[in-house]
Amino acid sequence: MAHDVVLKRIYQPIEAADGARVLVDRLWPRGKTREALALTDWYRDASPSPGLRRQYHQGEISPFVFAVRYRGELRDHPENLLPLIRHARRERLTLLTAARNLEDSHLPVLHEALLEALRG
């Protein structure tokens, strides 16, 4: 069964087709209320650890090293994907982040890990 998991910035318009809207960031987006974002959930546990996030944003590690370490965090704690897996099995899952550049955020790595877990 193919699962429908999409990635969006939190600042993009809300659409009826979004399905379950889950913010996967450690930090709350500035100036936004939960009601205005129409969130199904705010799930921090599947986002990068604070230390890893800090190293990446301060330029201490490359995007490649960040992705490798983040995959390792997800692999070491597979239980952190369970709530997302449950949402994805029921309906379309929209993973949200406040990052400026979606492709440089943690979401593509999370998306890949989530789809792999759903296949397994």
C-alpha positions in Angstrom: 0.0 0.0 0.0 1.3 3.4 -1.0 1.2 6.0 1.8 0.7 9.7 1.1 3.2 11.8 3.1 3.9 15.3 1.9 6.1 18.1 3.2 5.2 21.7 3.6 6.4 24.9 5.3 4.1 25.9 8.1 3.6 29.3 6.4 2.1 27.8 3.2 -1.7 28.0 2.9 -3.8 25.3 4.7 -5.6 23.0 2.3 -8.4 20.6 2.8 -6.3 17.9 1.1 -3.5 18.2 3.8 -5.1 15.5 5.9 -3.3 15.2 9.3 -1.1 18.3 9.7 1.8 17.6 12.1 4.4 20.1 13.0 7.7 18.3 13.4 10.0 21.0 14.9 11.4 21.4 18.4 10.7 25.2 18.4 7.2 26.7 18.0 7.0 29.1 14.9 7.0 32.7 16.0 3.8 34.6 15.8 1.6 31.6 15.1 -1.2 30.2 17.2 -2.1 26.5 17.2 -5.6 27.4 16.0 -4.3 29.5 13.0 -2.1 26.5 11.9 -4.9 24.0 12.0 -2.6 21.4 13.5 -3.5 17.8 14.2 -0.4 17.5 16.4 2.9 19.1 17.3 5.3 16.3 17.5 8.9 17.2 18.7 10.3 13.7 19.3 10.9 12.9 15.6 12.8 16.2 15.0 16.6 16.4 15.4 18.0 16.6 18.9 18.7 20.1 20.2 22.5 19.5 20.0 22.3 18.3 16.4 20.0 21.1 15.3 22.3 23.7 16.9 25.4 22.2 15.2 23.7 22.3 11.8 22.3 25.8 12.1 25.6 27.2 13.4 27.4 25.7 10.4 29.6 23.4 12.6 28.6 20.3 10.5 27.7 19.9 6.8 24.3 19.0 5.5 25.6 15.5 4.7 26.9 15.0 8.2 23.7 16.4 9.6 21.6 13.9 7.5 23.8 10.9 8.6 23.5 11.8 12.3 19.8 12.5 12.1 19.2 9.2 10.4 21.2 7.6 13.2 19.0 9.3 15.8 15.9 8.1 14.1 17.3 4.6 13.8 18.3 4.5 17.5 14.8 5.6 18.5 12.3 4.0 16.1 9.5 4.5 18.6 9.7 8.2 17.8 8.2 7.5 14.4 5.2 5.5 15.7 2.7 8.5 16.0 3.6 9.6 12.5 3.2 6.1 11.2 -0.3 5.9 12.7 -1.3 9.1 11.0 0.1 8.0 7.7 -1.7 4.7 7.8 -5.1 6.5 8.3 -4.9 9.4 5.9 -2.6 11.8 4.1 0.1 13.0 6.4 1.5 16.5 5.9 4.7 17.1 7.8 5.3 20.7 8.6 8.3 22.8 9.5 9.0 26.5 10.0 12.4 26.2 8.2 12.9 28.7 5.5 14.2 26.2 2.9 12.2 23.0 3.0 14.9 21.0 1.1 17.6 22.0 3.5 15.5 21.2 6.6 15.3 17.9 8.4 12.0 16.9 6.7 13.4 15.2 3.6 15.4 12.9 5.9 12.4 12.3 8.1 10.2 11.7 5.1 12.6 9.0 3.8 12.9 7.3 7.2 9.1 7.4 7.6 8.4 5.8 4.2 11.0 3.1 4.9 9.3 2.4 8.3 5.9 2.2 6.6 7.3 -0.3 4.1 8.9 -2.5 6.8 
